[in-house]
């Protein structure tokens, strides 16, 4: 479903990584691991076209998405990408329900899907609460519910369990696996050993050389 060929990203004279080759099939969970500073979030941003790689290409369903113009890039994100950002990108002075309404879906029964999603993440009955009244972990579960409503073909998760306890970490991992089972391609940047154990493939971003200006990737 997604192919990354010879991808590289530089910021001025600093190169995060170069020559990355990664394939993610429909129904597969791929974990992106590595020490802080190796560019895991930057890689997810490139996959979503929120950022552009310096070199290489990304192909989705036979379309080279790195060649898309700005308008086509927005449509690509809207129609295909579900992204759980570290900062969550929720509207804090809006309600839980209003935030879920932002999750576009072409499927019928949008209201029922919102309710099912809240039930699944353990927030049933909290629809009218403002986001700023929720804890960090509850806000993260609202963002996860948005992904359940949208049910995108590509799911990008950036440290999705960072603010959650063990019980809710298990919920996130189960939902991640369920979405993959429906055919989604899941890419998750993580340090979490439980997620790594559930992933089909793990790619470790790592610094190469004493200069730290190059990076490589190892896979299992």
Secondary structure, 3 states (H helix, E strand, C coil): CEEEEEEEEEECCEEEEEEEEEEECCCCEEEEECCCCCCHHHHHHHHCCCCCCCEEEEEECCEEHHHCCHHHHHHHHHHHEEEECCCCCCCCCCEHHHHHHCCCCCCCCHHHHHHHHHHHCCCCCCCCCEHHHCCHHHHHHHHHHHHHHHCCCEEEEECCCCCCCHHHHHHHHHHHHHHHHCCCEEEEECCCHHHHHHCCEEEEEEEECCCCCEEEEEEC
